[in-house]
Amino acid sequence: MRKLPLHSRSPIIHYSLFIILTKNLIHTHPLWRTLEIIPGALAWLTFLVPVLLSFFFPNLVASFIIIYTIIWLFRSIKLSVNLFRSYRLVKKALHTNWQNVIDLNDHPERISYEIKKLSQAVNNKNSRNSASPKIKLALKETQKLQTDLVMLQQKGQYKKSKELVHAIIYVTYKESYGLIRESIKSYTLSKYPPSRIIFVFAGEERDQQNVLEISQKIKHEFGHKFRRFMITIHPQNIPGEIKGKSANATFAAKELKKILDQEKIPYDNIIISNFDADTVVHPLYFTELTAKYLTTIDRTEKTYQPTHMFHNNIWDVPMIMRIIALSCTFWRMAESMEQDKYKSFSSRSLSFKMVIDVDYWDTAVIPEDSRQYWTAYAIYNGRHKLVPVYCPVYMDAVLSDTYLKTFRNQYNQLRRWAWGVCDFPFMALNLWYHPHLKVSEKIRRIGEFLKNTFFWATGPILITFSGFIPGLINADFRNTVLAYNLPNTMSDIMLLASGGIFVCAIISLILIPKTHTRNFLGRLSLGLQWLLVPITSIFLSAIPALDAQTRLMFGKYLEYRVTEKARKK
């Protein structure tokens, strides 16, 4: 049984009914298995009930299908708008002088002068040209920075950048030297000085020979650039652990804690980044992360979520995998515009104090990212949120030796991501028994979780096939006006929804890095590939999600599988 973490400076609320992290108790809760069944049951009922009702109430079924499609239309419009907003913020972040933000934080006495200078530029009639909007924006952001720093000082949370130390937990298992080297090289080329980063090379005992060989090469080439270079070997077969990223990261973090305690570095001065082996950072990532951490109120209760772009090998993978990689990128970008829906995912950063408060990463579950989110949300009484870091980190799309193997690995990866549905009993019980959350907040959060898993598993399948159900099953219905108009109505609605695909195609042409080997036809194919979205959304989105929910419904729990990554160049 994992105990609730205690920390003398932590705002954690302790109470007898709160079952957070008490694994043995929570799995014996009488509603646990029922809650595991609910997401999959909702999805399958949505498929089966229209078929049964079509025998007796075909008009009702047709109305449901139209309403569902209209809802999907509005979801598509909202996603497109949020994607465009997120793209603009990414573009803005890449042109922001984050070091200047850090300098102003360290010297707040300069802010008044900076505001005065910008105000004069805005009011100067001669400056009213194309640069004026940028100056106005800089003035607004500097004024906000001043307000934030005053509040941080009032709360006793003000820090200077020299107090902070970054730590990277780099989890690896059987990755190639070339892939690992490219990732770690990007950390040393960062605009943020790597001499202020503690690097933890976290390998597995069952891959020990490979880990030691590669880590020594990496240490020889890059080790001297970091503040400290650590190598940890996670022992295998520890009771209560499953094979996966979370167990390795937890072991590495505990080894790191020993060093921090020896050097007496406060946990809230450590920003820890938990990275997958293929994570390559933008040169500005750590600088923006530092600026955001310094200027965020209650910074230790937040997770700092980068923008994931699966671009490292995007030109090497088959077209269908490229669509999946870009779809995942755009899905996360759009979600960053809605704080209540934005959850922890894959590579991310957070305060080491939070790591201690939530008892590291849960070593007994596969979706450690979402599980850590709900743990922190409950422990911090609903105050836990994600702070978007718009300077991206770049990751690999799925690629293997053969097309069939690549497809299978892609399916397994998406099913593993969809396995986050296993968090439903955990979050529902912990939120429901939480004494400091409003009932309306509990219901809203639980309902939002179910809604997202529901649409993920059912949307593409229902939209593609449900329009034919009433007419195929009920012969009398075929002769009605509604039956005649139903396919055309759905077609018109989905034509409007396809505008979202057009937005994705345009942004993908802008975001994907250009190479000298890709001519005009290659770029054109990048836009035209989005015509395959109806196929990929069924076979590499809805079906993996439905697979995960069905397995959970029947208690066939998923085992962790490392997704194979490769690069042709």
ABEGO torsion letter per residue (X at the ends): XBBBBBBAABABBBBAABABGBAAAAAABAAAAAAAAAAAAAAAAAAAAAAAAAAABAAAAAAAAAAAAAAAAAAAAAAAAAAAAAAAAAAAAAABBAAAAAAAAABAAAAAAAAAAAAAAAABAAABBAAAAAAAAAAAAAAAAAAAAAAAAAAGABBBAAABBBBBBBBBBGBBAAAAAAAAAAAAABABBAAABBBBBBBBAAAAAAAAAAAAAAAAAAAAABABBBBBBBBBGBBGBBBEAAAAAAAAAAAAAAAAAAAGBBAAABBBBBBBAABBBBAAAAAAAAAAAAABBGAAABBBBBBBBBAAAAAABBAAAAAAAAAAAAAAAAAAABAAABBBBEBBBBBAAAAAAAGEBBAABABAAAAAAAAAAAAAGGABBBBBBABBBBBBBBBBABAAAAAAAAAAAAAAAAAAAAAAAAAAAAAAABAABBAAAAAAAAAAAAAAAAAAAAAAAAAAAAAAAAAAABAAAAABAAAAAAAAAAAAAAAAAAAAAAAAAAAAAAABBBBAABBAAAAAAAAAAAAAAAAAAAAAAAAAAAAAAAAAAAGBBBBBBBBBBBBAX
